[in-house]
Amino acid sequence: MKLKSKLEKAAVFVLDFCVKAVCKKPKIASKEETVRKIVEERCSIARFGDGDLGLMFGLPEGYQKCDDRLTARLKEVLSYHGSEKLLIGISKAIFVSKYPYYPRYRVKYLWKISRLLDKDRQYYHTDISRFYQSTNDRKKELAYIGKLKQIWDQRELTVVEGEKTRMGVGNDLFDNAKRVRRILGPAENAFSHYDEILATILEKVPQDDLVLLALGPTATILAYDLFRKGYQAVDIGHVDISYEWFLRGVKNPYERIVVPGKYTNEAKGGNVVEDCLDPEYLSQIIARVGPER
């Protein structure tokens, strides 16, 4: 047993060496720099987490099935070079040696990703919304949250989210926004309704609105398409759940607990969510898109 363990560790070491030698890390800005660019230059951002990158190679996520169109659109967004005002977010985590994929898969996965990345390009930090992972210093985390909230400070805001996401409900995340409206999409497999979601945004949302997106890989593509239509669109992902975990004192990034009343896809049982009857939340909904709308 000890010999097997030593052999496994040796294999990890060798394969990690191969990954580092073959797959050069891209240039990825810090979370703070990424947020600063979005705030000061009113940039849009399309973010690629490990799940989004996996979907490009046919690896389904629990909340999003994979198909050829989704794969092609994600690759299109990742390769976009048309404007510096659209930031492309990449996760630093997948380039560290302890990334939680078994070694053989990790080598194959990173090799494919590295072939799609431009080594001379400045990428930005995907995990801007996962501030609870960065430190156990609550003062620093609170300061970072303050910077993040500047993105929508005194802005007229349209949130495009899953029907059970409910960003900002029950907390003060959007208290500094001028106005909040919502378009709800499906909690799962939102890309199946992509064209309808995009058409609804274009019909209902003024271009002066800031559009915040939380719809998994669908949000990545929406940020790209909306930017090209003249919107500032920010794929913000798990910001509300991260904030809820921060408020609850969650310190370990893998201590992913269910947040009552909100879809928590990374926590066991987090896909079972009761109805929300909050009158302010209901009054903010301007459209719903999905199979039963």
C-alpha positions as CSV (number, residue, x, y, z in Angstrom):
1,M,0.0,0.0,0.0
2,K,2.8,2.3,0.9
3,L,4.6,1.5,-2.4
4,K,1.4,2.2,-4.4
5,S,1.1,5.5,-2.6
6,K,4.7,6.4,-3.4
7,L,4.2,5.4,-7.1
8,E,1.1,7.5,-7.3
9,K,2.9,10.6,-5.9
10,A,5.8,10.0,-8.3
11,A,3.3,9.9,-11.2
12,V,1.7,13.1,-10.1
13,F,5.1,14.8,-9.9
14,V,6.1,13.7,-13.4
15,L,2.7,14.6,-14.9
16,D,2.7,18.0,-13.2
17,F,6.2,18.6,-14.5
18,C,4.9,17.8,-18.0
19,V,1.9,20.2,-17.6
20,K,4.1,23.0,-16.5
21,A,6.6,22.4,-19.3
22,V,4.1,22.1,-22.1
23,C,1.2,24.4,-20.9
24,K,2.6,27.8,-20.2
25,K,0.4,29.8,-17.9
26,P,-1.5,32.7,-19.6
27,K,-1.2,36.3,-18.3
28,I,-4.1,36.6,-15.9
29,A,-4.8,39.9,-14.0
30,S,-5.7,39.9,-10.3
31,K,-9.2,40.1,-9.1
32,E,-8.7,43.7,-8.0
33,E,-7.3,44.8,-11.3
34,T,-10.2,43.0,-13.1
35,V,-12.8,44.8,-11.0
36,R,-11.0,48.1,-11.4
37,K,-11.1,47.7,-15.2
38,I,-14.9,46.9,-15.1
39,V,-15.6,49.9,-12.9
40,E,-13.4,52.6,-14.3
41,E,-13.5,51.7,-18.0
42,R,-17.1,50.3,-18.0
43,C,-15.8,47.0,-19.5
44,S,-17.9,43.9,-20.0
45,I,-16.6,40.5,-19.0
46,A,-17.2,37.0,-20.2
47,R,-15.8,34.5,-17.7
48,F,-14.6,30.9,-18.2
49,G,-14.5,28.7,-15.1
50,D,-13.4,25.1,-15.1
51,G,-17.0,24.0,-16.0
52,D,-17.2,26.3,-19.0
53,L,-13.8,25.1,-20.3
54,G,-14.9,21.5,-19.8
55,L,-18.1,22.0,-21.8
56,M,-16.0,23.1,-24.8
57,F,-14.6,19.6,-24.8
58,G,-17.9,17.7,-24.3
59,L,-17.8,17.4,-20.5
60,P,-21.4,18.2,-19.2
61,E,-22.1,20.0,-16.0
62,G,-24.9,19.0,-13.7
63,Y,-26.8,22.2,-14.5
64,Q,-26.0,22.3,-18.2
65,K,-26.1,19.6,-20.9
66,C,-23.5,19.9,-23.6
67,D,-24.2,20.2,-27.4
68,D,-22.3,21.2,-30.5
69,R,-23.7,24.7,-30.6
70,L,-22.8,25.5,-27.0
71,T,-19.2,24.2,-27.6
72,A,-18.8,26.3,-30.7
73,R,-20.1,29.4,-29.1
74,L,-17.9,29.1,-26.1
75,K,-14.8,28.7,-28.4
76,E,-15.9,31.7,-30.3
77,V,-16.1,33.9,-27.2
78,L,-12.7,32.6,-25.9
79,S,-11.0,33.5,-29.2
80,Y,-12.5,37.0,-29.5
81,H,-10.0,39.8,-30.1
82,G,-12.2,42.6,-31.4
83,S,-12.1,45.0,-28.5
84,E,-10.2,45.5,-25.2
85,K,-13.5,46.6,-23.6
86,L,-14.6,43.0,-23.5
87,L,-12.5,41.2,-20.9
88,I,-12.1,37.4,-21.1
89,G,-11.9,35.8,-17.7
90,I,-9.8,32.7,-17.1
91,S,-9.5,30.7,-13.9
92,K,-6.0,30.6,-12.4
93,A,-6.9,27.5,-10.4
94,I,-6.7,25.1,-13.3
95,F,-3.0,26.0,-13.8
96,V,-1.9,25.1,-10.3
97,S,-0.5,21.6,-9.5
98,K,-3.1,20.7,-6.9
99,Y,-6.1,21.2,-9.2
100,P,-8.6,18.5,-8.3
101,Y,-8.5,16.4,-11.5
102,Y,-6.6,13.1,-11.5
103,P,-3.3,13.6,-13.3
104,R,-3.8,11.8,-16.6
105,Y,-7.0,13.7,-17.2
106,R,-5.4,17.0,-16.1
107,V,-2.6,16.7,-18.7
108,K,-5.0,16.1,-21.5
109,Y,-7.4,18.8,-20.4
110,L,-4.8,21.5,-20.0
111,W,-3.1,20.7,-23.3
112,K,-6.4,21.3,-25.1
113,I,-7.1,24.5,-23.2
114,S,-3.6,25.8,-23.8
115,R,-4.0,25.4,-27.5
116,L,-7.0,27.8,-27.5
117,L,-5.2,30.6,-25.4
118,D,-3.1,33.4,-26.8
119,K,0.1,33.5,-24.7
120,D,0.6,37.2,-25.5
121,R,-2.9,38.3,-24.5
122,Q,-3.9,39.8,-21.2
123,Y,-6.7,37.7,-19.6
124,Y,-8.6,38.6,-16.5
125,H,-9.6,36.8,-13.4
126,T,-12.6,34.6,-13.6
127,D,-13.1,34.3,-9.8
128,I,-14.0,37.9,-9.2
129,S,-17.2,36.8,-7.5
130,R,-15.6,34.1,-5.3
131,F,-14.1,36.4,-2.8
132,Y,-14.7,34.0,0.1
133,Q,-11.9,31.9,-1.3
134,S,-9.2,34.5,-1.2
135,T,-8.5,35.0,2.5
136,N,-9.7,34.4,6.0
137,D,-9.2,38.1,6.8
138,R,-12.8,39.4,6.9
139,K,-11.7,43.0,6.8
140,K,-9.9,42.4,3.5
141,E,-12.8,40.5,2.2
142,L,-15.2,43.2,3.2
143,A,-13.0,45.8,1.5
144,Y,-13.0,43.7,-1.7
145,I,-16.8,43.3,-1.6
146,G,-17.0,47.1,-1.4
147,K,-14.9,47.4,-4.6
148,L,-17.1,44.8,-6.3
149,K,-20.3,46.7,-5.4
150,Q,-18.9,49.7,-7.2
151,I,-19.6,47.9,-10.5
152,W,-23.4,48.7,-10.0
153,D,-23.1,51.7,-7.7
154,Q,-26.0,54.1,-8.6
155,R,-26.5,52.2,-11.9
156,E,-29.9,51.1,-13.3
157,L,-29.4,47.4,-13.2
158,T,-31.0,44.5,-15.0
159,V,-30.2,41.1,-13.5
160,V,-30.5,38.1,-15.9
161,E,-30.5,35.0,-13.7
162,G,-31.9,31.5,-13.2
163,E,-35.4,31.5,-11.8
164,K,-34.2,30.2,-8.4
165,T,-31.0,32.3,-8.2
166,R,-32.5,35.4,-6.6
167,M,-29.4,37.5,-6.4
168,G,-29.5,40.2,-3.7
169,V,-32.8,38.9,-2.2
170,G,-32.5,38.9,1.6
171,N,-29.2,40.7,1.8
172,D,-27.8,44.2,0.9
173,L,-25.8,43.2,-2.1
174,F,-27.7,45.6,-4.5
175,D,-28.7,48.2,-2.0
176,N,-26.4,50.8,-3.7
177,A,-27.9,50.2,-7.2
178,K,-30.2,53.0,-8.5
179,R,-32.8,50.4,-9.7
180,V,-33.0,46.7,-10.0
181,R,-35.1,44.7,-12.6
182,R,-34.9,41.0,-13.4
183,I,-35.3,38.6,-16.3
184,L,-35.6,35.0,-15.2
185,G,-34.4,32.1,-17.2
186,P,-34.4,28.4,-16.5
187,A,-32.5,27.2,-13.4
188,E,-30.9,24.4,-15.5
189,N,-30.0,24.0,-19.2
190,A,-30.6,27.7,-19.9
191,F,-28.7,27.4,-23.2
192,S,-31.6,25.5,-24.6
193,H,-33.5,28.8,-24.6
194,Y,-30.6,31.0,-25.6
195,D,-32.2,32.8,-28.5
196,E,-35.3,33.6,-26.6
197,I,-33.3,34.9,-23.6
198,L,-31.2,37.1,-25.8
199,A,-34.2,38.4,-27.7
200,T,-36.0,39.2,-24.4
201,I,-33.1,41.2,-23.1
202,L,-32.8,43.2,-26.4
203,E,-36.5,43.9,-26.3
204,K,-36.9,44.8,-22.6
205,V,-33.6,46.3,-21.5
206,P,-32.3,49.8,-22.4
207,Q,-28.7,50.0,-23.5
208,D,-27.9,52.4,-20.6
209,D,-28.7,49.6,-18.1
210,L,-25.9,47.6,-16.6
211,V,-26.7,43.9,-17.3
212,L,-25.6,41.4,-14.6
213,L,-25.6,37.8,-15.7
214,A,-25.8,34.6,-13.7
215,L,-26.8,31.7,-16.0
216,G,-23.7,29.4,-16.0
217,P,-22.1,29.1,-19.5
218,T,-25.1,30.8,-21.1
219,A,-24.0,34.0,-19.2
220,T,-20.5,33.7,-20.8
221,I,-22.0,33.8,-24.3
222,L,-24.6,36.4,-23.4
223,A,-21.9,38.8,-22.1
224,Y,-20.2,38.5,-25.5
225,D,-23.4,39.0,-27.6
226,L,-24.7,41.8,-25.5
227,F,-21.4,43.6,-25.6
228,R,-21.4,43.5,-29.3
229,K,-24.9,45.0,-29.3
230,G,-23.7,48.0,-27.2
231,Y,-24.4,46.9,-23.6
232,Q,-22.1,46.7,-20.7
233,A,-22.7,43.1,-19.6
234,V,-21.0,41.6,-16.6
235,D,-21.0,37.8,-16.2
236,I,-21.0,37.8,-12.4
237,G,-21.8,34.1,-11.6
238,H,-21.8,33.1,-8.0
239,V,-21.5,36.5,-6.5
240,D,-24.7,36.3,-4.4
241,I,-24.0,32.8,-3.0
242,S,-20.4,33.9,-2.3
243,Y,-21.8,36.9,-0.4
244,E,-24.2,34.7,1.5
245,W,-21.4,32.3,2.5
246,F,-19.3,35.3,3.6
247,L,-22.2,36.6,5.7
248,R,-22.5,33.1,7.3
249,G,-18.8,33.0,8.1
250,V,-17.9,30.2,5.7
251,K,-14.1,30.1,5.7
252,N,-13.2,27.0,3.9
253,P,-13.9,27.3,0.1
254,Y,-15.0,23.7,0.0
255,E,-17.5,24.2,2.9
256,R,-20.3,24.8,0.4
257,I,-23.5,24.9,2.4
258,V,-27.1,25.3,1.1
259,V,-28.5,28.8,1.2
260,P,-32.2,28.6,1.9
261,G,-34.4,30.0,-0.8
262,K,-31.6,30.1,-3.4
263,Y,-30.3,27.6,-6.0
264,T,-26.9,26.5,-4.7
265,N,-25.6,24.1,-7.4
266,E,-22.3,23.5,-5.6
267,A,-23.9,22.2,-2.4
268,K,-25.5,18.9,-1.9
269,G,-29.3,19.3,-2.1
270,G,-28.9,22.9,-3.3
271,N,-31.1,22.3,-6.3
272,V,-34.2,21.9,-4.2
273,V,-35.5,25.4,-3.6
274,E,-38.9,26.7,-2.3
275,D,-40.9,29.4,-3.9
276,C,-40.1,33.1,-3.2
277,L,-43.0,35.3,-2.2
278,D,-41.0,38.4,-1.4
279,P,-43.1,41.3,-2.8
280,E,-40.1,43.5,-3.7
281,Y,-38.4,40.6,-5.6
282,L,-41.6,39.8,-7.5
283,S,-42.1,43.4,-8.4
284,Q,-38.7,43.5,-10.0
285,I,-39.4,40.7,-12.5
286,I,-40.0,42.1,-16.0
287,A,-39.9,38.8,-18.0
288,R,-39.6,35.1,-17.6
289,V,-38.1,32.7,-20.2
290,G,-38.3,29.0,-20.1
291,P,-40.2,25.8,-21.0
292,E,-43.4,26.7,-19.1
293,R,-43.6,30.5,-19.6
